[in-house]
């Protein structure tokens, strides 16, 4: 049985097949995303619960503890950590890598619903959960500052204009803000004036809550006309709160401004961010899973000049960190090492074979095997990263073995006096099973990497599959293209002078 025979006898069809592999690989290379490491999705969910005014002790006992008791009963939960602060509770849930994220989200939602009966009834909103990836660092970090606008106004400008425009770009995932101070109204009650009016803090809180609502007021429905009452009772400024009537004393209204001081401020005055020495709003930009890091960063940077034109002149948008610079440099370095490895392999083959025709065959087979691997990488959802490129660099030494074994066996038959076609047919028939067994044995070495667990297994799985695919394509090329080219290019070795004057000094 000779699996190479039809390819040797049909050089045109074999050449077209190899050209198709080359074109598909080159197209896939342009479509593959670029990343620092393989995409590893950590099944991690963060649950955020806000309880304004609560101390860290109350947030821990009233929010964190009841939720943790419910979350602890979920199957597949690997690790749980929590942080209780002033008016907020943050719980991080990490699940097993084998658990699907959709299932984990359903379990978290069910646990939140089960804990709703034991949580405080006056929570402004129920706990909110979101999927997070602790290994996915921001690809870009921007700083927005202004010398004339207040931080509350600047944060609103960043949230409504800059962040929304950036989040619409292809490849951009999460856009988070740090140091964004949302506007708020602070009420500083004067205890003496409040006591003189016969009120307490709870009376003030109740009056503010009852007067600051946004609810439907109803409608008038007449025989010929219907009118909807669209009145908004929400108070938006410190002056509105100052004129709020909280009680009646001796037939006269008692205003909030009579017993308290109202100020326009921010929700959390202890939260801030700086760029160098200037207060700023920091924008962290994350990429979508599977998106090209380099292309996404370029789109964001190309959008910045257009964003600056739509902003007030006092607003300054600048780039703080660009993670893609290191990623691009690392990938470029590994690509250079890969091309250098191919050149060294071909050079060593030329040094020992001392024949340009024989050197041309592995010089074509090695790059073709590596380029064809890109098509399988794209179909498998892989990316161009340090580990996948390292696998291709290692595969350079493996893929050339099959071609050398095939060429050496065909050359042996040529030296015995057979024609190139006869030598190719006979040599391929003898060495075909050897190449297949050699390929299987090399792939068998990679099996432990394919079945490694946890995060390390996820990282090296792409490395192992890339290396195995390149070895398989190398075996295919060695059984098809290599014997076909040997039948057309190799000639019986004659005198040393026939090899060319440039190679005469290498002859034994």
Backbone torsions as a table, in degrees:
resi	resn	phi	psi	omega
1	UNK	NA	128.5	-178.6
2	UNK	-127.8	97.0	-178.7
3	UNK	-67.4	-17.9	-178.0
4	UNK	-87.8	-11.7	-173.3
5	UNK	-58.1	-50.4	-179.0
6	UNK	-61.6	-30.1	-179.6
7	UNK	-77.2	-31.5	177.8
8	UNK	-70.7	-40.0	-177.0
9	UNK	-79.0	-14.5	-179.5
10	UNK	-123.9	75.6	-176.1
11	UNK	-65.3	-33.8	-179.3
12	UNK	-66.3	-47.0	179.0
13	UNK	-63.4	-39.2	178.2
14	UNK	-64.6	-41.4	179.2
15	UNK	-64.8	-41.4	178.3
16	UNK	-64.0	-38.3	177.6
17	UNK	-62.3	-43.4	-179.2
18	UNK	-68.6	-37.5	177.2
19	UNK	-64.1	-38.1	177.4
20	UNK	-63.3	-42.8	176.9
21	UNK	-61.6	-40.4	-179.9
22	UNK	-64.4	-45.5	-178.4
23	UNK	-66.9	-43.5	179.2
24	UNK	-62.5	-39.5	178.3
25	UNK	-66.1	-40.5	179.4
26	UNK	-67.3	-39.0	177.5
27	UNK	-64.8	-43.4	178.7
28	UNK	-64.0	-33.4	179.4
29	UNK	-62.6	-36.8	178.6
30	UNK	-73.3	-24.9	-177.6
31	UNK	-93.1	-15.6	-177.0
32	UNK	-68.3	134.9	175.5
33	UNK	-72.1	158.4	179.8
34	UNK	-111.5	132.6	-179.8
35	UNK	-149.1	166.7	178.5
36	UNK	-75.6	-41.9	-178.2
37	UNK	-137.1	165.1	176.3
38	UNK	-58.8	152.3	-179.3
39	UNK	-72.0	114.9	178.0
40	UNK	-122.1	111.8	-177.5
41	UNK	-90.7	107.6	177.1
42	UNK	-78.0	123.7	176.3
43	UNK	-73.4	77.4	-177.3
44	UNK	-120.2	131.8	-179.6
45	UNK	-126.7	135.7	178.7
46	UNK	-110.5	128.9	180.0
47	UNK	-109.2	121.8	-177.3
48	UNK	-115.8	126.6	178.9
49	UNK	-126.9	126.2	-180.0
50	UNK	-106.9	134.9	178.0
51	UNK	-140.3	82.8	-173.7
52	UNK	-57.5	136.1	177.6
53	UNK	90.9	-11.6	-177.7
54	UNK	-81.2	140.8	176.1
55	UNK	-76.2	164.5	177.5
56	UNK	-57.1	-34.4	179.0
57	UNK	-67.4	-42.6	178.8
58	UNK	-67.6	-40.4	178.1
59	UNK	-62.2	-36.3	179.4
60	UNK	-68.9	-43.4	-175.8
61	UNK	-81.7	-35.7	-174.8
62	UNK	-92.2	-23.9	-177.0
63	UNK	-113.8	-57.8	-171.9
64	UNK	-67.2	-47.8	-175.6
65	UNK	-61.8	-48.6	178.8
66	UNK	-62.0	-38.4	179.4
67	UNK	-68.8	-39.9	179.7
68	UNK	-63.7	-35.2	178.0
69	UNK	-63.8	-37.1	178.5
70	UNK	-75.5	-41.1	-179.8
71	UNK	-66.7	-31.6	-179.4
72	UNK	-64.9	-15.9	179.9
73	UNK	-90.4	-2.5	-177.2
74	UNK	-77.2	133.3	175.7
75	UNK	-73.6	145.6	179.0
76	UNK	87.5	-1.7	179.0
77	UNK	-75.8	123.1	-177.0
78	UNK	-97.4	-39.9	-176.3
79	UNK	-150.5	143.1	179.3
80	UNK	-138.2	128.4	177.1
81	UNK	-134.8	151.6	-175.8
82	UNK	-142.4	155.6	176.1
83	UNK	-137.7	125.9	179.6
84	UNK	-113.2	123.3	-180.0
85	UNK	-127.3	-166.4	-178.5
86	UNK	-73.0	106.0	177.9
87	UNK	76.7	14.8	-177.3
88	UNK	-151.8	148.5	175.0
89	UNK	-133.3	127.6	-179.0
90	UNK	-122.9	123.6	-179.9
91	UNK	-122.8	125.8	178.1
92	UNK	-104.8	125.9	-177.7
93	UNK	-117.6	120.9	178.1
94	UNK	-114.1	125.8	-176.9
95	UNK	-104.9	170.4	176.1
96	UNK	-63.0	147.4	-179.6
97	UNK	-64.8	-23.2	-179.5
98	UNK	-78.1	-12.5	-178.1
99	UNK	-86.3	129.9	179.1
100	UNK	-68.1	146.2	-178.1
101	UNK	-65.3	-35.1	179.0
102	UNK	-62.7	-40.5	178.5
103	UNK	-66.7	-40.8	179.1
104	UNK	-63.1	-40.1	178.8
105	UNK	-65.0	-39.0	177.7
106	UNK	-64.0	-40.2	178.7
107	UNK	-65.9	-40.3	179.8
108	UNK	-65.8	-42.3	179.0
109	UNK	-63.6	-40.2	178.2
110	UNK	-65.0	-39.3	178.7
111	UNK	-67.0	-38.2	177.4
112	UNK	-64.4	-41.5	178.0
113	UNK	-63.8	-37.6	179.7
114	UNK	-69.1	-30.1	-179.1
115	UNK	-88.2	-2.7	-176.7
116	UNK	-64.6	-28.1	-178.6
117	UNK	-72.2	-25.0	-177.2
118	UNK	-102.9	-4.0	176.2
119	UNK	-81.6	158.2	178.3
120	UNK	-56.7	138.0	-176.7
121	UNK	-75.5	-16.7	-178.2
122	UNK	-99.2	24.8	175.2
123	UNK	-63.9	134.6	-180.0
124	UNK	-65.7	-28.5	178.5
125	UNK	-156.8	151.5	-179.3
126	UNK	-67.6	165.0	177.0
127	UNK	-57.7	141.4	-177.8
128	UNK	-115.7	131.0	178.3
129	UNK	-114.9	151.3	179.5
130	UNK	-148.1	149.4	178.6
131	UNK	-81.7	130.9	179.4
132	UNK	-128.6	154.9	175.9
133	UNK	-124.9	103.9	-176.0
134	UNK	-64.0	-18.6	-179.8
135	UNK	-90.0	-6.8	-177.0
136	UNK	-94.0	93.2	-179.5
137	UNK	-79.6	156.9	177.8
138	UNK	-61.8	140.0	177.7
139	UNK	-83.6	-28.5	177.8
140	UNK	-138.4	147.4	174.7
141	UNK	-131.4	122.0	-179.4
142	UNK	-110.9	151.7	176.0
143	UNK	-122.8	128.8	179.3
144	UNK	-118.1	122.2	-178.6
145	UNK	-135.7	163.4	-179.7
146	UNK	-152.5	141.0	179.2
147	UNK	-89.6	-9.8	-176.5
148	UNK	-121.6	-31.9	-178.2
149	UNK	-81.1	147.5	174.6
150	UNK	-70.8	160.4	-178.4
151	UNK	-66.0	-34.0	177.8
152	UNK	-65.3	-44.2	178.1
153	UNK	-66.4	-40.1	179.0
154	UNK	-64.8	-41.4	178.5
155	UNK	-63.6	-39.5	177.1
156	UNK	-65.4	-37.5	178.4
157	UNK	-66.1	-42.0	179.3
158	UNK	-66.4	-40.7	-177.0
159	UNK	-69.1	-38.8	-173.8
160	UNK	-90.1	-23.8	-176.7
161	UNK	-111.6	-61.8	-171.5
162	UNK	-70.2	-52.3	-175.7
163	UNK	-63.3	-38.1	-179.5
164	UNK	-67.6	-39.7	179.2
165	UNK	-67.4	-40.0	-179.7
166	UNK	-68.5	-39.8	-177.5
167	UNK	-66.2	-18.2	179.5
168	UNK	-81.9	-12.7	-177.4
169	UNK	-69.6	145.2	176.6
170	UNK	-62.9	135.2	178.6
171	UNK	91.9	-13.9	-179.8
172	UNK	-86.3	128.0	178.0
173	UNK	-99.8	-105.6	-178.3
174	UNK	-80.2	134.5	172.6
175	UNK	-120.0	106.8	-176.5
176	UNK	-110.3	149.2	-178.6
177	UNK	-111.7	138.5	176.7
178	UNK	-123.9	131.0	-179.1
179	UNK	85.3	6.3	177.3
180	UNK	-77.1	113.9	-176.3
181	UNK	-99.0	110.8	178.9
182	UNK	-77.4	141.9	-176.7
183	UNK	-67.0	149.3	179.1
184	UNK	-155.7	164.6	177.5
185	UNK	-113.0	126.3	-179.6
186	UNK	-102.8	134.4	-179.9
187	UNK	-113.5	113.5	178.6
188	UNK	-104.3	103.4	-175.1
189	UNK	-77.5	138.8	175.3
190	UNK	-94.4	109.3	-172.6
191	UNK	-58.0	-39.8	-177.3
192	UNK	-66.5	-45.9	179.5
193	UNK	-65.9	-36.0	179.1
194	UNK	-67.6	-40.9	179.4
195	UNK	-67.9	-36.7	179.7
196	UNK	-66.1	-26.9	179.7
197	UNK	-88.4	-1.0	178.5
198	UNK	76.6	25.6	179.3
199	UNK	-117.3	166.7	174.7
200	UNK	-128.7	-180.0	-176.8
201	UNK	-64.4	-34.2	179.9
202	UNK	-66.7	-35.5	176.6
203	UNK	-63.6	-40.3	178.5
204	UNK	-66.3	-44.5	179.9
205	UNK	-61.9	-43.0	-179.7
206	UNK	-65.3	-40.7	179.3
207	UNK	-64.7	-40.0	178.7
208	UNK	-67.2	-42.0	-178.7
209	UNK	-66.3	-38.7	-179.0
210	UNK	-72.5	-29.1	-176.9
211	UNK	-88.6	-15.8	-174.7
212	UNK	-112.2	74.5	-179.9
213	UNK	-130.6	156.0	177.1
214	UNK	-127.3	89.0	-176.0
215	UNK	-131.4	159.7	177.3
216	UNK	-66.2	136.8	-177.1
217	UNK	-98.7	-15.6	179.2
218	UNK	115.6	-161.2	-177.2
219	UNK	-158.0	159.4	171.2
220	UNK	-103.6	126.5	-178.0
221	UNK	-119.9	102.1	-179.6
222	UNK	-103.0	177.8	-178.7
223	UNK	-67.2	-27.5	-177.9
224	UNK	-120.2	-12.5	-174.8
225	UNK	-151.0	140.4	175.9
226	UNK	-120.6	133.5	-177.5
227	UNK	-128.3	132.4	178.2
228	UNK	-96.2	133.0	177.8
229	UNK	-83.0	112.5	-177.3
230	UNK	-116.5	75.0	179.8
231	UNK	-110.0	137.4	-179.3
232	UNK	-112.9	117.2	-178.6
233	UNK	-90.6	2.0	-176.7
234	UNK	-69.3	138.8	177.2
235	UNK	-98.7	131.0	-171.0
236	UNK	-117.0	-11.2	-177.1
237	UNK	-136.1	165.0	179.2
238	UNK	-64.4	-32.4	179.1
239	UNK	-66.7	-38.3	176.9
240	UNK	-62.3	-41.8	178.4
241	UNK	-68.3	-34.3	-178.0
242	UNK	-63.8	-32.8	-179.1
243	UNK	-89.9	4.1	-178.5
244	UNK	-71.1	131.0	176.8
245	UNK	-85.4	121.5	-178.7
246	UNK	-105.1	-16.7	179.1
247	UNK	-168.5	171.1	176.9
248	UNK	-120.1	131.6	179.6
249	UNK	-132.6	120.2	179.6
250	UNK	56.9	39.4	178.1
251	UNK	76.1	4.7	-179.8
252	UNK	-116.8	144.8	179.5
253	UNK	-73.4	140.8	175.1
254	UNK	-102.5	112.8	-177.5
255	UNK	-83.4	156.5	177.2
256	UNK	-64.4	-33.3	178.3
257	UNK	-66.3	-16.1	178.3
258	UNK	-76.3	-24.9	-175.5
259	UNK	-120.1	-2.9	-177.0
260	UNK	-149.9	162.5	175.2
261	UNK	-107.3	125.8	-179.4
262	UNK	-107.7	131.7	-176.1
263	UNK	-132.9	141.1	170.5
264	UNK	-78.7	122.4	-178.3
265	UNK	-146.3	-147.9	-179.1
266	UNK	-126.8	164.4	-177.5
267	UNK	-63.4	-46.1	-177.6
268	UNK	-130.7	102.7	-177.9
269	UNK	-72.9	-13.1	-180.0
270	UNK	-92.3	5.1	179.7
271	UNK	-108.0	126.9	-178.3
272	UNK	-160.4	164.1	176.6
273	UNK	-140.3	150.4	-179.2
274	UNK	-129.9	144.3	168.9
275	UNK	-114.2	110.8	-167.8
276	UNK	62.0	-111.5	179.6
277	UNK	-117.9	13.8	-178.2
278	UNK	-108.8	133.9	173.6
279	UNK	-60.4	136.8	-174.6
280	UNK	-152.0	167.4	171.5
281	UNK	-105.6	122.6	-176.6
282	UNK	-95.0	131.6	178.8
283	UNK	-112.0	117.8	175.5
284	UNK	-101.5	124.5	-175.6
285	UNK	-111.5	122.1	177.2
286	UNK	-108.3	152.0	178.5
287	UNK	-90.6	159.4	173.4
288	UNK	-74.3	151.1	177.2
289	UNK	-58.8	128.9	179.0
290	UNK	86.0	-4.0	-179.4
291	UNK	-79.8	154.2	178.2
292	UNK	-75.0	117.8	-176.0
293	UNK	-62.9	-44.2	-175.6
294	UNK	-66.0	-47.5	-178.6
295	UNK	-65.4	-38.8	179.0
296	UNK	-63.6	-43.4	178.4
297	UNK	-64.0	-37.7	179.0
298	UNK	-66.3	-38.2	178.3
299	UNK	-64.1	-41.6	180.0
300	UNK	-65.1	-44.8	-179.5
301	UNK	-66.4	-32.6	177.0
302	UNK	-70.9	-24.0	-179.9
303	UNK	-81.3	-22.3	-174.2
304	UNK	-59.1	-43.4	178.0
305	UNK	-60.9	-37.6	178.4
306	UNK	-68.0	-36.3	177.5
307	UNK	-66.1	-39.3	-178.9
308	UNK	-63.5	-31.5	179.8
309	UNK	-69.8	-29.6	-178.8
310	UNK	-87.4	-5.3	-177.7
311	UNK	-98.7	158.3	173.4
312	UNK	-58.5	152.0	-175.9
313	UNK	-63.7	-24.2	-178.7
314	UNK	-78.3	-8.8	-178.7
315	UNK	-90.8	127.7	-178.3
316	UNK	-114.6	123.9	177.7
317	UNK	-112.4	121.5	-179.2
318	UNK	-137.5	157.4	-178.7
319	UNK	-89.7	122.8	179.3
320	UNK	-90.2	-55.4	-177.9
321	UNK	-134.5	146.0	177.3
322	UNK	-132.1	100.7	-177.7
323	UNK	-70.1	-21.7	-177.5
324	UNK	-69.9	-19.4	178.4
325	UNK	-62.9	-47.0	177.7
326	UNK	-68.2	-37.0	179.5
327	UNK	-64.8	-46.0	-179.8
328	UNK	-63.1	-41.9	179.5
329	UNK	-64.1	-40.8	179.4
330	UNK	-65.9	-44.6	179.9
331	UNK	-65.8	-40.9	178.4
332	UNK	-62.6	-38.3	179.9
333	UNK	-66.1	-43.1	179.2
334	UNK	-67.5	-36.3	176.9
335	UNK	-63.9	-40.0	176.7
336	UNK	-63.3	-42.8	178.0
337	UNK	-62.2	-36.7	178.8
338	UNK	-65.2	-47.0	178.9
339	UNK	-65.5	-37.0	176.8
340	UNK	-63.6	-39.1	178.6
341	UNK	-63.8	-41.8	177.9
342	UNK	-62.8	-43.4	-179.7
343	UNK	-64.2	-41.0	179.0
344	UNK	-66.0	-39.7	179.2
345	UNK	-62.5	-47.0	179.3
346	UNK	-64.0	-39.7	179.2
347	UNK	-63.3	-42.1	178.9
348	UNK	-64.8	-40.1	177.9
349	UNK	-62.3	-43.7	178.7
350	UNK	-62.9	-37.6	-178.9
351	UNK	-63.8	-36.3	-176.1
352	UNK	-92.6	-33.4	-179.9
353	UNK	-79.2	-30.4	179.1
354	UNK	55.1	36.5	-178.6
355	UNK	-147.9	121.8	-177.8
356	UNK	-65.3	-39.5	-179.3
357	UNK	-65.1	-43.2	179.4
358	UNK	-69.6	-31.0	178.4
359	UNK	-73.5	-30.0	-178.4
360	UNK	-63.7	-32.4	-176.6
361	UNK	-64.7	-56.1	176.5
362	UNK	-66.7	-25.4	176.8
363	UNK	-65.2	-26.3	175.5
364	UNK	-89.2	-38.1	-174.8
365	UNK	-68.6	-38.8	-176.1
366	UNK	-67.4	-53.7	178.0
367	UNK	-62.1	-35.2	179.7
368	UNK	-64.1	-40.1	178.2
369	UNK	-65.0	-39.3	-179.2
370	UNK	-72.5	-41.5	-179.6
371	UNK	-68.0	-38.6	177.5
372	UNK	-62.3	-25.1	179.1
373	UNK	-66.0	-29.9	-178.8
374	UNK	-61.2	-33.3	179.5
375	UNK	-64.1	-43.2	178.7
376	UNK	-68.9	-36.4	177.4
377	UNK	-61.7	-41.8	179.2
378	UNK	-67.3	-40.7	178.9
379	UNK	-65.5	-31.2	-179.6
380	UNK	-85.6	-3.2	-180.0
381	UNK	80.2	22.5	179.4
382	UNK	-81.9	179.7	179.2
383	UNK	-136.6	164.9	173.0
384	UNK	-84.4	107.5	-178.6
385	UNK	-139.5	-178.4	-176.0
386	UNK	-63.1	-38.1	-177.6
387	UNK	-74.2	-41.7	179.5
388	UNK	-67.8	-39.1	176.3
389	UNK	-68.4	-33.6	175.4
390	UNK	-65.5	-37.0	176.1
391	UNK	-62.6	-40.4	178.4
392	UNK	-68.1	-36.2	177.3
393	UNK	-65.1	-40.7	177.2
394	UNK	-68.0	-36.8	-178.6
395	UNK	-66.6	-20.1	-180.0
396	UNK	-57.7	-39.5	178.2
397	UNK	-73.5	-25.6	-179.3
398	UNK	-82.1	-42.9	-172.4
399	UNK	-68.5	-24.8	-179.2
400	UNK	-77.3	-19.1	-177.9
401	UNK	-62.6	-44.3	-177.9
402	UNK	-62.2	-42.9	-179.6
403	UNK	-65.3	-40.5	-179.4
404	UNK	-65.7	-43.0	179.4
405	UNK	-61.3	-42.5	179.9
406	UNK	-65.9	-45.3	-178.7
407	UNK	-64.1	-40.6	-178.3
408	UNK	-64.3	-40.4	-179.1
409	UNK	-70.5	-38.4	177.4
410	UNK	-66.9	-39.6	178.1
411	UNK	-62.8	-33.9	178.1
412	UNK	-62.2	-40.9	178.2
413	UNK	-71.6	-32.4	175.8
414	UNK	-63.8	-40.7	179.9
415	UNK	-67.2	-22.6	177.9
416	UNK	-81.1	-0.5	175.2
417	UNK	104.6	3.7	179.8
418	UNK	-80.6	160.0	176.0
419	UNK	-73.0	161.0	179.8
420	UNK	-57.8	-39.0	-179.9
421	UNK	-67.9	-44.4	178.2
422	UNK	-63.4	-41.4	179.7
423	UNK	-64.7	-37.9	179.4
424	UNK	-67.4	-43.8	180.0
425	UNK	-64.4	-46.3	-177.2
426	UNK	-71.2	-41.6	-179.5
427	UNK	-66.7	-39.7	178.0
428	UNK	-66.8	-35.7	179.6
429	UNK	-66.1	-39.3	-177.4
430	UNK	-74.1	-35.9	-171.3
431	UNK	-98.7	-5.4	-176.9
432	UNK	-59.2	-48.2	-179.1
433	UNK	-66.7	-31.9	178.0
434	UNK	-63.8	-42.9	179.0
435	UNK	-64.7	-40.5	179.2
436	UNK	-63.8	-45.6	179.6
437	UNK	-65.8	-36.6	177.7
438	UNK	-65.0	-39.4	178.9
439	UNK	-66.2	-44.2	-179.8
440	UNK	-63.6	-40.0	-179.5
441	UNK	-66.8	-37.3	178.2
442	UNK	-67.6	-39.7	178.9
443	UNK	-68.6	-33.6	179.6
444	UNK	-61.8	-30.7	178.3
445	UNK	-65.5	-27.9	-176.8
446	UNK	-86.4	-6.2	-177.2
447	UNK	-59.5	-43.3	178.1
448	UNK	-57.7	-35.1	178.1
449	UNK	-67.6	-33.0	-179.3
450	UNK	-68.1	-27.5	-175.2
451	UNK	-106.8	13.3	175.0
452	UNK	-69.0	145.2	-177.9
453	UNK	-100.8	-179.5	176.6
454	UNK	61.8	-162.9	-173.4
455	UNK	-67.6	-38.2	-179.7
456	UNK	-61.6	-40.3	177.6
457	UNK	-63.7	-39.7	177.6
458	UNK	-63.7	-37.7	-179.1
459	UNK	-68.8	-46.2	-174.2
460	UNK	-86.3	-4.9	176.4
461	UNK	-66.3	-41.9	177.7
462	UNK	-65.3	-36.9	176.6
463	UNK	-62.3	-46.7	-177.5
464	UNK	-67.3	-42.3	-178.8
465	UNK	-67.1	-40.9	178.4
466	UNK	-61.3	-44.3	179.6
467	UNK	-65.7	-40.9	-179.9
468	UNK	-66.5	-40.4	180.0
469	UNK	-65.4	-41.6	179.0
470	UNK	-63.2	-36.1	177.5
471	UNK	-68.6	-40.0	177.7
472	UNK	-63.7	-44.6	178.7
473	UNK	-65.5	-34.6	176.3
474	UNK	-62.2	-41.1	177.4
475	UNK	-64.0	-40.3	178.1
476	UNK	-63.0	-43.6	179.5
477	UNK	-65.9	-38.7	-178.8
478	UNK	-69.3	-26.6	179.1
479	UNK	-90.1	-10.2	-176.6
480	UNK	-121.4	-66.9	-173.7
481	UNK	-72.0	-42.8	-175.7
482	UNK	-61.0	-50.5	177.4
483	UNK	-66.0	-32.7	178.0
484	UNK	-65.1	-44.7	177.7
485	UNK	-67.8	-33.8	178.1
486	UNK	-64.5	-37.8	179.2
487	UNK	-67.7	-23.7	-178.0
488	UNK	-101.5	-25.4	-172.8
489	UNK	-107.3	-35.3	-176.0
490	UNK	-75.1	142.3	177.2
491	UNK	-131.8	154.9	178.5
492	UNK	-59.0	137.2	-178.3
493	UNK	-69.8	125.3	179.2
494	UNK	-106.9	-141.8	178.1
495	UNK	-72.3	159.8	-177.9
496	UNK	-64.7	-28.8	-178.7
497	UNK	-68.3	-25.3	179.9
498	UNK	-72.2	-14.4	-178.9
499	UNK	-83.1	-4.7	179.5
500	UNK	103.5	143.5	-176.9
501	UNK	-63.3	-30.3	-177.7
502	UNK	-68.9	-24.0	-177.9
503	UNK	-104.0	-1.0	-174.8
504	UNK	-63.5	-34.1	-177.3
505	UNK	-72.5	-17.5	177.2
506	UNK	-85.9	-10.2	-176.5
507	UNK	-68.9	143.9	179.4
508	UNK	-70.4	NA	NA
